[in-house]
Amino acid sequence: MHRIELIGLEKKYREKTAVQCVDFCFESGVYGLLGENGAGKTTLLRMISGIAEPTKGEVRCDGIGIRRLGKEYRALLGYLPQEFGYYRDFTAVRFLRYMAALKALPKKRAEQKIEELLDIVGLAPYKKQKLKTYSGGMIRRLGIAQALLNDPEILILDEPTAGLDPKERVRFRNIISSLGKERTVLLSTHIVSDVDYIADQILMMKEGKIICSGSQEELAAAAGQIAWICIVPRETAEKLSEKYIVSNLKNRGSEVELRIVSDQKPAPDAAPAGPALEDIYLYLTGNVTESLCAGSAGSMRADTGADTGADTRGDMSGGEE
Ligand SMILES: Nc1ncnc2c1ncn2[C@@H]1O[C@H](COP(=O)(O)OP(=O)(O)OP(=O)(O)O)[C@@H](O)[C@H]1O
């Protein structure tokens, strides 16, 4: 197990400070880095991977600066960037052989590893198909496989589930969970349910800073009573939505069930609910995205009289990318 320390990490791009004053220590397990688009997740992961140079501060592995460690550190790392390049006419096997050669893996070991990884990510039956025939989910799984070629002890995945359908997402989560048993996995996303299921530790990022971190239980305990459920008439629901953060909304006949994020009881009949990770995120960032607001208002206005199951939970952006 390795200890990765971020010490006073900062990254500026001209006037823009993408990451500021980040101090953190990663050990083993799955760490989920959660933040909206532009929060600084990719920049942080690129600095941890040694691809981007910090403007200030340092990344250390087991007490030594990663610049000093150089190759030794890179040998520990597996990295899946947000978008990774591949040749569309390559088959999966050919692509992985090519990546293994770039990573200077001995040929025999590479062949064994490629077979093993194709199995792990469920691509063995399609290994001879050209990549241009692969779905987005298959390509992401191939991305994980290439990141694992050198048996990395530290695996860094930038938005690995972007663009995946729900079934692929579940499959991906399971792969990542099992990988986290033996190594350090850092995974960034803006989709709460991704980290909800698999991360042992959660880091929430906003405007370049880590605004909180801990296990889900620790975050819930620190947040206190911030989630409420109430069933109210439509007009009341509209008023409450203007005043409070609504993390979920369901039409129930002529009434509306709201899940409200607030540290104060929002309505006389509101019942306390245990805070979900998404509630905590919304509470700390004050961040109901436009699409979430629009979705809520739209669902309320659509007076179908039925439970539409208008579920705004799970994706902070209301979309996947
Ligand atoms: N090369 C660059 N030059 C200038 N600004 C940049 C550069 N890279 C990132 N930024 C800015 O830094 C901020 C953080 O970007 P970053 O990509 O790290 O965020 P993110 O949380 O990963 O977002 P996303 O999920 O959209 O990738 C953003 O405002 C972005 O526009």
The ligand as an SDF file (V2000), in Angstrom:
LIG
                    3D

 31 33  0  0  0  0  0  0  0  0999 V2000
   -5.5760   24.0170  -20.1020 N   0  0  0  0  0  0  0  0  0  0  0  0
   -6.3930   24.8740  -19.5220 C   0  0  0  0  0  0  0  0  0  0  0  0
   -6.3110   26.2030  -19.7740 N   0  0  0  0  0  0  0  0  0  0  0  0
   -7.1220   27.0810  -19.1690 C   0  0  0  0  0  0  0  0  0  0  0  0
   -8.0920   26.7400  -18.2720 N   0  0  0  0  0  0  0  0  0  0  0  0
   -8.2240   25.4480  -17.9930 C   0  0  0  0  0  0  0  0  0  0  0  0
   -7.3920   24.4460  -18.6050 C   0  0  0  0  0  0  0  0  0  0  0  0
   -7.7700   23.2440  -18.1060 N   0  0  0  0  0  0  0  0  0  0  0  0
   -8.7860   23.4810  -17.2600 C   0  0  0  0  0  0  0  0  0  0  0  0
   -9.0550   24.7850  -17.1880 N   0  0  0  0  0  0  0  0  0  0  0  0
  -10.0800   25.4240  -16.3410 C   0  0  0  0  0  0  0  0  0  0  0  0
   -9.8680   25.0170  -15.0020 O   0  0  0  0  0  0  0  0  0  0  0  0
  -11.1060   24.7390  -14.3640 C   0  0  0  0  0  0  0  0  0  0  0  0
  -11.1130   23.3240  -13.8490 C   0  0  0  0  0  0  0  0  0  0  0  0
  -11.1460   22.4640  -14.9750 O   0  0  0  0  0  0  0  0  0  0  0  0
  -11.1480   20.8600  -14.8330 P   0  0  0  0  0  0  0  0  0  0  0  0
  -11.1720   20.2940  -16.2040 O   0  0  0  0  0  0  0  0  0  0  0  0
  -10.0290   20.4740  -13.9410 O   0  0  0  0  0  0  0  0  0  0  0  0
  -12.5310   20.6290  -14.0800 O   0  0  0  0  0  0  0  0  0  0  0  0
  -13.3860   19.3060  -13.9500 P   0  0  0  0  0  0  0  0  0  0  0  0
  -13.9580   19.3220  -12.5820 O   0  0  0  0  0  0  0  0  0  0  0  0
  -12.5700   18.1290  -14.3280 O   0  0  0  0  0  0  0  0  0  0  0  0
  -14.5300   19.5390  -15.0080 O   0  0  0  0  0  0  0  0  0  0  0  0
  -15.0770   18.5340  -16.1070 P   0  0  0  0  0  0  0  0  0  0  0  0
  -15.8610   17.5240  -15.3720 O   0  0  0  0  0  0  0  0  0  0  0  0
  -15.9120   19.4230  -16.9740 O   0  0  0  0  0  0  0  0  0  0  0  0
  -13.8820   17.9790  -16.8240 O   0  0  0  0  0  0  0  0  0  0  0  0
  -12.1920   25.0260  -15.3910 C   0  0  0  0  0  0  0  0  0  0  0  0
  -12.6660   26.3360  -15.1730 O   0  0  0  0  0  0  0  0  0  0  0  0
  -11.4720   24.9300  -16.7040 C   0  0  0  0  0  0  0  0  0  0  0  0
  -12.0670   25.7650  -17.6620 O   0  0  0  0  0  0  0  0  0  0  0  0
  1  2  1  0
  2  3  1  0
  2  7  2  0
  3  4  2  0
  4  5  1  0
  5  6  2  0
  6  7  1  0
  6 10  1  0
  7  8  1  0
  8  9  2  0
  9 10  1  0
 10 11  1  0
 11 12  1  0
 11 30  1  0
 12 13  1  0
 13 14  1  0
 13 28  1  0
 14 15  1  0
 15 16  1  0
 16 17  2  0
 16 18  1  0
 16 19  1  0
 19 20  1  0
 20 21  2  0
 20 22  1  0
 20 23  1  0
 23 24  1  0
 24 25  2  0
 24 26  1  0
 24 27  1  0
 28 29  1  0
 28 30  1  0
 30 31  1  0
M  END
$$$$
